[in-house]
Amino acid sequence: MKIRSRPSTALLAALLAASLTTACAANTAGTAAAPAAATAAGAPGKGSPAAGFIFVGPKDDYGYNQAAYQGSQAVAKAFPDVKVLTAENVPEDDNAARVMNSMIAKGAKIIFATSYGHLDAALKVAAEHPDVAVIQQGNLITGAVPKNSGTYFGTVYEPVYLAGIAAGKATKSNKLGYVYAFPINQTITNIDAFQRGAASVNPDARTYVVGTSSWCDPAKQAEAAANLLKQGVDVLTQHQDCTATVIKATEAAGMYTVGYHADASALAPKGWLTGSQWDWDALFTDIVKTAREGRFTGSPYNANFRVGLKTGDNPFVQAPFGPAVDAATKAEIDKARTRLGSAAGSPFAGPVKDQDGVVRIPEGTVPDYAAIEKIDYFVEGVVGKLP
């Protein structure tokens, strides 16, 4: 079951178009409209013969980088005349700028920096190459930034909430496990949403967390999974770029697993419940089309583009359900999906309490996407402290 419709070209193109419509402006975390279009001669990315994509990990990681790589290949298919350049295992440091500059030297006037830690390098490259459209995946940018830069992302915590429902229904111990990378907003909101989804159908469910301080370190992942399983966790999920290690360890232990970033159900034929996976094809293709047509203006006024269930075009899709998910649970998830897409729906609709029982979001309050991206606390029911 997919949790959103295919993105409309018109809406997604509005991310980078010369003049954002009122509807599109409402879907950004920024508050100001985009500037007037650049002149055709100087428009970033106009007529680009090549597009570059950098990934922080390998393209076959059953996770974050694999999904982004698949999006790059959709661009190659949609634009046979565009040379698609890709680079794997690009660190989140000055090496990222070096790799992007090498792609620009090969003709790329559109660059996708796809990891959270690539932001600084992306902004640096954008400042040095005003004729290149540089798009970064996952961050919020604030302050003065180059006009040829921008960010994009989907509301990942919405499908994670839905996966939490499957976990809450499946658990027998009422102990869920979450292996996360870094204590940044994206991981915090995912953990919180997962717990709230589980608690919505099972008030006794608790989510135990372990951090790895790495996007992809199989040794640390194996240790974290073993730690959680020893505590009696019987459903395990994660926010890691490479997902195979945790999924295989959970399957070997005879427990349930919830995936993230990509469909890895083949790794857990018995224990797979469901998951959230990226489908970047339409968005990546629209961004390239918009830039090549000379309509890219980026986000110099802090207009960070976000799409989700409320906008009808979240790039996340629900991963396939495993054999342990019954019809009643699927119906519960479908009902919740509809609710989240409504004006009154949200994984964080109040009241929301933190671990100490303090009300952070009052009853009757439905935070918007921008407010959710500022959540920096674990909610009630999460076991483990932020560093």
C-alpha positions as CSV (number, residue, x, y, z in Angstrom):
1,M,0.0,0.0,0.0
2,K,1.4,3.4,-1.0
3,I,1.0,6.2,1.4
4,R,0.9,9.0,-1.1
5,S,0.0,9.7,-4.7
6,R,2.7,10.3,-7.4
7,P,4.0,13.8,-7.1
8,S,2.5,16.3,-9.6
9,T,5.1,17.9,-11.9
10,A,3.5,21.3,-11.3
11,L,3.8,21.1,-7.5
12,L,7.3,19.8,-7.4
13,A,8.6,22.1,-10.0
14,A,7.3,24.9,-7.8
15,L,10.2,24.1,-5.4
16,L,12.6,25.8,-7.8
17,A,10.3,27.9,-10.0
18,A,10.7,31.6,-10.6
19,S,7.6,32.5,-8.5
20,L,6.3,30.2,-5.8
21,T,2.5,30.0,-5.7
22,T,0.7,30.6,-2.4
23,A,0.1,26.9,-2.1
24,C,3.7,26.0,-2.6
25,A,4.9,28.6,-0.2
26,A,2.7,27.0,2.4
27,N,4.6,23.8,2.0
28,T,8.0,25.2,2.9
29,A,9.6,25.7,6.3
30,G,10.6,29.2,5.2
31,T,8.2,32.2,5.3
32,A,9.3,34.3,2.4
33,A,8.6,33.9,-1.3
34,A,11.3,33.0,-3.7
35,P,13.0,35.9,-5.6
36,A,12.3,36.8,-9.2
37,A,13.7,34.4,-11.8
38,A,17.3,34.6,-12.8
39,T,17.9,35.7,-16.3
40,A,17.9,32.9,-18.9
41,A,21.6,33.5,-19.6
42,G,22.6,33.2,-15.9
43,A,20.0,30.7,-14.6
44,P,21.7,28.0,-12.5
45,G,21.6,24.7,-14.3
46,K,20.1,26.0,-17.5
47,G,20.7,23.5,-20.3
48,S,23.0,21.4,-18.2
49,P,24.6,18.5,-20.1
50,A,25.3,16.6,-16.9
51,A,24.0,16.2,-13.4
52,G,26.1,15.0,-10.4
53,F,25.0,13.0,-7.4
54,I,27.1,12.3,-4.3
55,F,26.3,9.7,-1.7
56,V,27.8,9.2,1.7
57,G,27.7,5.4,1.5
58,P,27.5,2.7,-1.1
59,K,24.7,2.5,-3.7
60,D,23.7,-1.0,-2.6
61,D,23.3,-0.5,1.2
62,Y,19.6,-1.6,1.4
63,G,19.0,1.9,2.7
64,Y,19.4,5.6,2.3
65,N,22.1,5.7,-0.4
66,Q,20.5,2.9,-2.5
67,A,17.3,4.9,-2.6
68,A,19.1,8.1,-3.7
69,Y,21.1,6.2,-6.3
70,Q,17.9,4.8,-7.7
71,G,16.6,8.3,-8.0
72,S,19.7,9.3,-10.0
73,Q,19.1,6.5,-12.4
74,A,15.5,7.7,-12.9
75,V,17.1,11.0,-14.0
76,A,19.3,9.1,-16.5
77,K,16.3,7.4,-17.9
78,A,14.2,10.5,-18.1
79,F,16.9,12.6,-19.8
80,P,19.0,10.4,-22.2
81,D,21.0,13.5,-23.2
82,V,22.1,14.2,-19.6
83,K,25.2,12.5,-18.4
84,V,24.6,11.4,-14.8
85,L,27.7,11.4,-12.7
86,T,27.6,9.5,-9.4
87,A,30.1,9.2,-6.5
88,E,29.7,6.7,-3.6
89,N,31.2,6.8,-0.1
90,V,31.8,10.6,-0.1
91,P,32.7,11.8,3.4
92,E,30.8,14.6,5.1
93,D,33.9,17.0,5.0
94,D,35.9,19.0,2.5
95,N,36.2,15.9,0.3
96,A,32.5,16.4,-0.6
97,A,33.4,19.8,-2.1
98,R,36.3,18.3,-4.0
99,V,34.1,15.6,-5.5
100,M,31.4,18.1,-6.5
101,N,33.9,20.4,-8.1
102,S,35.3,17.5,-10.1
103,M,31.8,16.8,-11.4
104,I,31.4,20.5,-12.3
105,A,34.7,20.3,-14.2
106,K,33.1,17.5,-16.2
107,G,30.1,19.6,-17.2
108,A,27.6,19.2,-14.4
109,K,25.6,22.3,-13.7
110,I,23.2,20.5,-11.4
111,I,24.5,18.9,-8.2
112,F,22.6,16.8,-5.6
113,A,24.4,16.5,-2.3
114,T,22.3,13.8,-0.7
115,S,23.6,13.4,2.9
116,Y,22.8,15.5,5.9
117,G,26.5,16.3,6.6
118,H,27.1,17.4,3.0
119,L,25.4,20.8,3.6
120,D,28.5,23.0,4.4
121,A,30.3,21.6,1.3
122,A,27.2,22.1,-0.8
123,L,26.8,25.8,0.2
124,K,30.5,26.4,-0.4
125,V,30.4,24.9,-3.9
126,A,27.2,26.9,-4.6
127,A,28.9,30.1,-3.6
128,E,31.9,29.4,-5.9
129,H,29.7,28.4,-8.9
130,P,26.7,30.7,-9.3
131,D,25.8,29.0,-12.6
132,V,25.4,25.6,-10.9
133,A,22.2,24.5,-9.2
134,V,23.2,22.9,-5.9
135,I,20.5,21.0,-4.1
136,Q,21.0,19.5,-0.6
137,Q,18.9,16.7,0.8
138,G,17.5,16.8,4.3
139,N,18.6,20.0,6.0
140,L,17.0,23.3,6.9
141,I,19.1,26.2,5.8
142,T,18.9,29.6,7.5
143,G,20.5,33.0,7.1
144,A,22.1,34.3,3.9
145,V,22.8,31.4,1.4
146,P,23.6,31.4,-2.3
147,K,20.7,31.9,-4.6
148,N,21.6,28.9,-6.5
149,S,21.2,26.6,-3.5
150,G,18.2,24.9,-2.0
151,T,17.1,22.0,0.2
152,Y,14.3,19.4,0.0
153,F,13.0,16.5,2.0
154,G,9.9,14.5,2.9
155,T,8.1,14.2,6.2
156,V,9.7,10.9,7.1
157,Y,8.1,10.7,10.5
158,E,4.7,10.2,9.1
159,P,5.2,6.7,7.6
160,V,7.5,5.9,10.5
161,Y,4.4,6.5,12.8
162,L,2.4,4.1,10.6
163,A,5.1,1.5,10.9
164,G,5.0,2.0,14.7
165,I,1.4,0.9,14.6
166,A,2.5,-2.4,13.0
167,A,5.2,-2.8,15.7
168,G,2.8,-2.0,18.5
169,K,0.4,-4.6,17.3
170,A,3.1,-7.3,16.8
171,T,5.1,-7.0,20.0
172,K,4.5,-9.6,22.8
173,S,7.1,-8.1,25.2
174,N,5.9,-4.5,24.7
175,K,9.6,-3.7,24.1
176,L,10.5,-2.1,20.8
177,G,14.1,-1.3,19.8
178,Y,15.5,1.6,17.8
179,V,19.1,1.8,16.5
180,Y,19.8,5.4,15.5
181,A,22.8,7.2,14.1
182,F,23.1,10.8,15.5
183,P,20.8,12.8,17.8
184,I,19.7,15.2,15.1
185,N,16.1,16.3,14.5
186,Q,15.4,13.7,11.9
187,T,16.3,10.8,14.1
188,I,14.6,12.3,17.2
189,T,11.3,12.9,15.4
190,N,11.4,9.4,13.8
191,I,12.0,7.8,17.2
192,D,9.2,9.9,18.7
193,A,6.8,9.2,15.9
194,F,7.5,5.4,16.0
195,Q,6.8,5.3,19.7
196,R,3.6,7.4,19.4
197,G,2.4,5.2,16.5
198,A,3.0,2.1,18.6
199,A,1.3,3.6,21.7
200,S,-1.7,4.6,19.7
201,V,-2.7,1.0,19.5
202,N,-0.7,-0.4,22.4
203,P,-0.4,2.0,25.4
204,D,2.1,-0.4,27.1
205,A,4.6,-0.3,24.3
206,R,8.0,1.2,25.0
207,T,10.8,2.1,22.6
208,Y,14.4,1.4,23.8
209,V,17.0,3.4,21.9
210,V,20.7,2.9,21.2
211,G,22.9,5.4,19.2
212,T,25.8,4.4,17.0
213,S,27.3,7.8,16.2
214,S,27.6,6.6,12.6
215,W,25.4,6.5,9.5
216,C,26.9,3.1,8.6
217,D,29.1,1.0,10.9
218,P,28.1,-2.7,10.7
219,A,30.1,-3.6,13.8
220,K,28.4,-0.9,15.9
221,Q,25.0,-1.9,14.5
222,A,25.5,-5.5,15.4
223,E,26.5,-4.6,18.9
224,A,23.5,-2.3,19.3
225,A,21.1,-4.9,17.9
226,A,22.5,-7.6,20.3
227,N,22.2,-5.2,23.2
228,L,18.5,-4.5,22.5
229,L,17.6,-8.1,21.8
230,K,19.2,-9.1,25.2
231,Q,16.8,-6.6,26.9
232,G,13.8,-8.5,25.5
233,V,13.1,-6.3,22.5
234,D,11.0,-8.3,20.0
235,V,10.6,-5.7,17.3
236,L,13.6,-3.8,16.1
237,T,13.9,-0.8,13.7
238,Q,16.5,1.7,12.9
239,H,17.6,5.1,11.4
240,Q,20.8,4.0,9.7
241,D,21.9,4.5,6.2
242,C,22.8,0.8,5.6
243,T,20.2,-1.4,7.1
244,A,21.2,-5.0,6.3
245,T,23.1,-5.7,9.5
246,V,20.3,-4.9,11.9
247,I,17.7,-6.6,9.8
248,K,19.7,-9.8,9.5
249,A,20.5,-9.9,13.2
250,T,16.8,-9.5,14.1
251,E,15.7,-12.2,11.6
252,A,18.4,-14.6,13.0
253,A,17.0,-14.0,16.5
254,G,13.5,-14.9,15.4
255,M,12.2,-11.4,16.1
256,Y,10.3,-8.8,14.0
257,T,11.9,-6.0,12.1
258,V,10.7,-2.7,10.6
259,G,12.7,-1.4,7.7
260,Y,13.8,2.1,6.8
261,H,14.9,4.0,3.7
262,A,14.5,1.0,1.3
263,D,12.6,-2.2,0.9
264,A,14.7,-4.9,2.6
265,S,11.9,-7.4,3.0
266,A,14.0,-10.0,1.1
267,L,16.4,-10.1,4.1
268,A,13.7,-11.0,6.6
269,P,11.2,-13.3,5.0
270,K,9.7,-14.3,8.3
271,G,10.1,-11.3,10.6
272,W,9.5,-8.4,8.3
273,L,6.6,-6.3,9.3
274,T,6.7,-3.2,7.0
275,G,8.8,-0.1,6.7
276,S,9.3,3.3,5.0
277,Q,11.2,3.7,1.8
278,W,12.2,6.6,-0.4
279,D,10.9,7.0,-3.9
280,W,12.9,9.9,-5.2
281,D,12.3,9.3,-8.9
282,A,9.6,11.9,-9.6
283,L,11.1,14.6,-7.4
284,F,14.7,14.2,-8.8
285,T,13.4,14.3,-12.3
286,D,11.3,17.4,-11.7
287,I,14.2,19.2,-10.1
288,V,16.5,18.5,-13.1
289,K,13.8,19.5,-15.5
290,T,13.1,22.8,-13.7
291,A,16.8,23.7,-13.5
292,R,17.5,22.7,-17.2
293,E,14.7,25.0,-18.3
294,G,16.3,27.9,-16.5
295,R,13.6,28.2,-13.7
296,F,15.8,27.4,-10.7
297,T,16.0,30.1,-8.0
298,G,16.8,28.0,-5.0
299,S,16.0,29.2,-1.5
300,P,17.9,32.3,-0.5
301,Y,15.1,33.4,1.8
302,N,15.2,30.2,3.9
303,A,12.5,28.5,1.8
304,N,13.2,24.8,2.6
305,F,10.9,22.6,0.6
306,R,9.0,19.9,2.5
307,V,6.3,17.6,1.2
308,G,4.2,15.1,3.1
309,L,0.8,13.5,3.6
310,K,-0.9,16.8,3.9
311,T,0.4,18.0,0.6
312,G,-0.3,14.6,-1.1
313,D,3.2,14.1,-2.5
314,N,5.5,12.6,0.2
315,P,8.5,10.9,-1.5
316,F,8.2,8.1,1.1
317,V,6.1,5.1,0.3
318,Q,5.0,2.3,2.6
319,A,7.2,-0.8,2.2
320,P,5.4,-4.1,1.6
321,F,3.8,-5.8,4.5
322,G,5.2,-9.1,5.9
323,P,3.2,-12.2,6.7
324,A,2.8,-11.3,10.4
325,V,0.7,-8.2,9.6
326,D,-2.9,-9.2,9.6
327,A,-5.8,-7.5,7.9
328,A,-7.0,-5.7,11.0
329,T,-3.6,-4.1,11.5
330,K,-3.4,-3.1,7.8
331,A,-6.9,-1.4,8.2
332,E,-5.7,0.4,11.3
333,I,-2.7,1.7,9.4
334,D,-4.8,2.8,6.5
335,K,-7.2,4.6,8.8
336,A,-4.3,6.4,10.5
337,R,-2.8,7.4,7.1
338,T,-6.0,9.1,6.2
339,R,-6.1,10.9,9.5
340,L,-2.5,12.1,9.2
341,G,-3.3,13.6,5.8
342,S,-6.1,15.7,7.2
343,A,-5.8,19.2,8.7
344,A,-6.3,17.9,12.2
345,G,-3.9,14.9,11.8
346,S,-0.3,14.6,12.8
347,P,2.0,12.1,14.6
348,F,2.5,15.0,17.1
349,A,-1.1,16.3,17.5
350,G,-1.3,17.4,21.2
351,P,-1.1,16.5,23.9
352,V,2.5,15.5,23.6
353,K,4.5,14.9,26.7
354,D,8.3,14.4,27.0
355,Q,10.0,11.7,29.0
356,D,9.7,13.7,32.2
357,G,5.9,14.1,31.8
358,V,6.1,17.8,30.7
359,V,3.5,18.8,28.2
360,R,5.4,20.0,25.1
361,I,2.5,20.3,22.7
362,P,-0.8,21.2,24.3
363,E,-4.0,19.3,23.6
364,G,-5.8,20.7,20.5
365,T,-2.6,21.9,18.9
366,V,-1.5,20.4,15.6
367,P,2.1,21.5,14.9
368,D,3.0,22.3,11.3
369,Y,6.0,20.7,9.5
370,A,8.3,23.5,10.4
371,A,7.5,23.2,14.1
372,I,8.0,19.4,14.1
373,E,11.5,19.8,12.6
374,K,12.5,21.7,15.7
375,I,11.6,18.9,18.2
376,D,14.6,18.1,20.2
377,Y,13.3,15.8,23.0
378,F,12.2,12.2,23.4
379,V,8.5,11.7,24.0
380,E,6.9,9.7,26.8
381,G,7.4,6.0,26.3
382,V,11.0,6.3,24.8
383,V,13.6,4.6,27.1
384,G,17.0,6.1,26.9
385,K,18.4,9.6,27.1
386,L,19.7,12.0,24.5
387,P,23.5,12.6,24.8
